[in-house]
Each structure stands twice: as structure tokens, then as C-alpha cells.
């Protein structure tokens, strides 16, 4: 495990040293070129929405199982469920706001 961690940090250091090479000022993209920010944003929101859907499914399944095991704890479980779903959905909305800020 320690070896993997050291390799990861070495690769991270190398990647951080390569960043100044991309910091050059250049001309704007060609008029007929692709808008890579918009394309990458589409993939980003797709990944965020897909993973949020998986997370919400797991939260819902766990809440249903918990309520089936202990029906007396239903109000507390339901409150935690709604709060958890709101937090998960807010992450997708934050991703959407960031994408709109970058693309527009």
C-alpha cells in the first residue's frame, strides 16, 4: 500500500510540474473548431447525474430496509432519508451551476 501511495504522489508531483507548460497565452480557438469545454461539461454533468442516481437508489433502498426492520423509527429514518437525498441532489445542481459558469 505504501508503494502505491508513493507512486501516486510521484505522478501527482510530475503532473503539477507540467502545468506551467500549458499556461502559455495563445490565440483563440479556430472558428470552425470544437468547443471542448462544452463537450467536457456534457460528460461531467452526465457522470454527476449518473452517480447521484446510483447514490439516491442506495439511500432509498437502505431507508426502505431500515423502516421494514423497525417501523417505530419511521419518522427519524424518513427525515434522514429526505435530508440525504437533498444533499445528493445539491451536488448535481452545484455541478450544473459550475458548468453554466464555465461554458457561458
trRosetta pair geometry for C-beta under 8 A, 3 or more apart (Angstrom, degrees):
i j d omega theta_ij theta_ji phi_ij phi_ji
1 4 5.8 -54 -153 35 34 110
1 5 6.5 35 150 -19 66 106
2 5 5.6 -54 -150 36 34 113
2 6 6.4 33 153 -19 66 105
3 6 5.8 -54 -149 36 31 110
3 7 6.4 31 153 -17 65 105
4 7 5.8 -54 -148 37 32 111
4 8 6.3 35 152 -22 65 106
5 8 5.6 -53 -148 34 31 114
5 9 6.4 23 157 -12 65 106
6 9 6.0 -57 -145 40 31 105
6 10 6.2 34 154 -21 65 107
7 10 5.6 -54 -146 36 31 113
7 11 6.4 29 156 -16 65 105
8 11 6.0 -58 -151 38 28 108
8 12 6.3 29 151 -20 64 108
9 12 5.3 -50 -143 37 36 116
9 13 6.3 40 155 -22 66 101
10 13 5.8 -52 -149 34 31 111
10 14 6.5 30 152 -17 63 105
11 14 5.7 -53 -147 37 34 111
11 15 6.3 35 154 -19 65 107
12 15 5.7 -55 -147 38 31 112
12 16 6.4 31 154 -20 64 105
13 16 5.7 -54 -147 35 32 111
13 17 6.6 30 154 -18 64 105
14 17 5.8 -56 -151 35 32 110
14 18 6.6 31 152 -21 64 107
15 18 5.7 -56 -150 32 34 112
15 19 7.3 55 151 -43 61 89
16 19 5.9 -29 -162 -4 39 118
17 20 7.6 -42 180 17 43 100
18 21 5.6 -43 -174 22 62 120
18 22 7.4 46 141 -10 77 102
19 22 6.1 -67 -161 39 44 103
19 23 6.7 52 147 -38 73 106
20 23 5.1 -48 -148 16 45 124
21 24 7.5 -25 171 -19 39 103
29 33 4.5 -119 168 68 105 139
29 35 7.5 147 84 -98 165 56
30 33 4.0 106 59 -28 88 110
34 39 6.4 14 160 -28 117 137
35 38 4.2 37 111 16 115 115
35 39 6.7 151 92 -15 64 87
35 103 7.8 75 153 -143 130 89
36 39 5.4 -54 -144 40 39 112
36 40 5.9 37 158 -17 71 107
37 40 5.9 -56 -143 42 28 107
37 41 6.1 33 153 -25 63 108
37 102 5.7 -145 -179 145 122 107
37 103 5.8 174 123 -99 109 67
38 41 5.5 -52 -145 34 30 116
38 42 6.7 37 153 -23 61 100
38 103 5.2 83 -92 -129 78 116
39 42 5.8 -50 -157 28 32 113
39 43 7.0 27 149 -11 63 102
40 43 5.7 -53 -153 38 38 109
40 44 6.2 43 148 -25 68 106
41 44 5.4 -52 -145 35 34 116
41 45 6.4 27 160 -14 67 103
41 99 4.2 120 -158 -147 114 108
41 102 6.4 -180 -84 80 125 122
41 103 5.5 -51 -15 -59 169 119
42 45 6.3 -55 -145 38 28 102
42 46 6.3 29 155 -20 62 109
43 46 5.6 -58 -148 37 31 114
43 47 6.3 30 156 -19 67 105
44 47 6.0 -56 -149 36 28 107
44 48 6.2 24 155 -16 65 109
44 95 6.4 -160 143 -174 102 114
44 99 6.3 176 82 -85 126 118
45 48 5.5 -53 -142 41 34 112
45 49 6.0 31 160 -17 68 108
45 92 7.7 80 -153 -162 75 84
45 95 5.9 154 -105 130 68 116
45 96 6.1 68 -118 -89 118 72
45 99 5.8 -28 -55 -40 112 164
46 49 6.1 -57 -143 40 26 106
46 50 6.1 25 158 -18 62 112
47 50 5.9 -58 -144 39 27 110
47 51 6.2 18 162 -11 64 110
48 51 6.3 -61 -144 42 25 103
48 52 6.1 24 157 -19 63 111
48 91 6.9 -149 -165 129 108 91
48 92 5.1 147 141 -117 108 72
48 95 4.2 -101 -123 36 175 176
48 96 8.0 -150 90 -43 147 71
49 52 5.7 -56 -143 39 29 111
49 53 6.3 35 155 -23 64 104
49 92 5.5 80 -90 -137 63 128
50 53 5.7 -53 -152 32 30 112
50 54 6.7 28 152 -16 63 102
51 54 5.5 -49 -149 36 37 112
51 55 6.3 39 152 -19 66 105
52 55 5.5 -54 -146 39 34 113
52 56 6.2 33 155 -19 67 106
52 88 5.3 142 -151 163 89 96
52 89 6.6 105 -179 -95 134 44
52 91 6.3 -178 -93 75 118 106
52 92 4.6 -47 -30 -53 165 120
53 56 5.8 -54 -143 37 29 109
53 57 6.4 33 155 -21 62 105
54 57 5.7 -56 -152 34 31 114
54 58 6.6 27 154 -16 65 105
55 58 5.8 -56 -150 36 32 108
55 59 6.3 31 153 -18 67 106
55 88 5.0 -168 107 -137 127 136
56 59 5.6 -51 -144 37 34 112
56 60 6.2 35 156 -19 66 106
56 85 5.8 67 -129 -126 99 87
56 88 5.5 175 -69 106 85 153
56 89 7.5 51 -78 -58 129 85
57 60 5.8 -55 -146 37 29 110
57 61 6.3 27 156 -18 64 107
58 61 5.8 -55 -145 38 31 110
58 62 6.2 29 157 -17 65 108
59 62 5.9 -58 -147 38 28 109
59 63 6.3 27 155 -19 64 108
59 81 6.4 141 155 -141 102 73
59 84 5.0 -170 -148 120 143 132
59 85 6.2 -178 103 -70 147 77
59 88 6.9 -143 -11 -24 150 150
60 63 5.8 -57 -146 37 30 110
60 64 6.3 29 157 -18 65 105
60 81 7.2 80 -102 -156 52 116
60 85 7.7 55 -62 -82 86 119
61 64 5.8 -54 -147 36 31 110
61 65 6.3 29 155 -17 64 108
62 65 5.7 -56 -148 39 31 111
62 66 6.2 31 154 -20 65 107
63 66 5.7 -54 -144 37 31 111
63 67 6.3 28 157 -16 65 106
63 77 5.6 144 -150 164 84 104
63 78 7.3 98 -172 -93 126 45
63 80 7.5 -178 -106 87 109 94
63 81 4.1 49 -108 -94 155 125
64 67 5.9 -56 -145 39 29 107
64 68 6.3 29 155 -20 64 107
65 68 5.7 -55 -148 35 30 111
65 69 6.5 26 155 -17 64 107
66 69 5.9 -57 -148 37 31 109
66 70 6.5 -33 172 38 67 96
66 73 7.1 -74 153 91 99 123
66 77 5.0 -178 107 -130 124 141
67 70 7.1 -85 -134 67 25 59
67 71 6.3 54 178 -105 69 53
67 73 7.4 -138 -108 80 56 81
67 74 5.2 62 -134 -107 104 80
67 77 5.4 -166 -69 91 86 153
67 78 7.6 55 -84 -56 129 83
68 71 7.5 11 -131 -65 19 81
70 73 4.4 26 118 18 116 114
70 77 7.9 142 78 -38 100 138
71 74 5.7 -1 -171 -43 53 111
73 76 5.2 -56 -174 48 80 111
73 77 5.4 81 126 -26 92 107
74 77 5.8 -64 -141 42 28 108
74 78 5.9 27 164 -21 68 110
75 78 5.8 -57 -143 37 27 110
75 79 6.4 29 158 -20 63 106
76 79 5.8 -53 -149 34 31 112
76 80 6.5 27 154 -13 64 107
77 80 5.8 -58 -149 41 32 109
77 81 6.1 38 150 -25 66 107
78 81 5.4 -50 -145 34 32 117
78 82 6.4 29 159 -16 65 104
79 82 6.1 -55 -147 37 28 105
79 83 6.3 25 156 -15 63 111
80 83 5.8 -58 -144 42 30 111
80 84 6.1 31 157 -20 65 110
81 84 5.9 -59 -147 38 25 109
81 85 6.3 22 157 -16 63 108
82 85 5.8 -54 -144 38 30 110
82 86 6.3 33 155 -21 63 106
83 86 5.7 -54 -149 34 30 112
83 87 6.6 29 154 -17 64 104
84 87 5.8 -54 -149 35 33 110
84 88 6.4 31 154 -18 66 106
85 88 5.7 -53 -146 37 33 111
85 89 6.2 28 157 -15 66 109
86 89 5.9 -58 -144 41 28 107
86 90 6.2 34 155 -27 64 106
87 90 5.7 -51 -146 30 30 114
87 91 7.1 37 154 -24 60 97
88 91 6.1 -51 -164 22 34 112
88 92 7.5 28 145 -11 62 101
89 92 5.7 -52 -159 34 44 111
89 93 6.5 41 146 -17 71 105
90 93 5.4 -54 -146 40 39 113
90 94 6.2 45 152 -23 69 101
91 94 5.7 -48 -147 33 32 112
91 95 6.6 37 151 -20 62 102
92 95 5.5 -51 -153 34 35 115
92 96 6.5 37 149 -20 65 104
93 96 5.4 -49 -148 35 36 115
93 97 6.5 38 152 -20 66 102
94 97 5.7 -51 -148 35 34 112
94 98 6.4 33 154 -18 65 105
95 98 5.8 -56 -149 37 31 110
95 99 6.3 31 153 -20 65 107
96 99 5.7 -54 -147 35 31 112
96 100 6.5 30 155 -17 64 104
97 100 5.8 -54 -149 36 31 109
97 101 6.4 32 152 -19 64 106
98 101 5.6 -54 -149 36 33 113
98 102 6.4 26 155 -16 66 108
99 102 5.9 -59 -146 39 31 107
99 103 6.0 17 163 -11 69 113
100 103 6.2 -59 -132 42 27 101
100 104 5.7 1 178 4 66 118
101 104 7.0 -61 -125 48 15 92
